[in-house]
């Protein structure tokens, strides 16, 4: 089973919010997931990101592939933490 770390959309119309989840790559975007790793709210200014880095690193070390959007979110977290 190939695991992806990706965004799962929830929230109201024109007010998207996302969960960062580990899920099977074959499941649909809002389908079954293995674990919730955090949340992302792009509407807030600045965007609000809450991520369990320990669990995310565990999944990545076990072979999960983050999507490009999740990679960008994680990079922005790393840049903020090094400042």
Secondary structure by P-SEA (a helix, b strand, c coil): ccccbbbbbbccccbbbbbbcccccccccccccccccbbbbcccccbbbbbaaaaaaaaaaacccccaaaaaaaaaaaaaaac
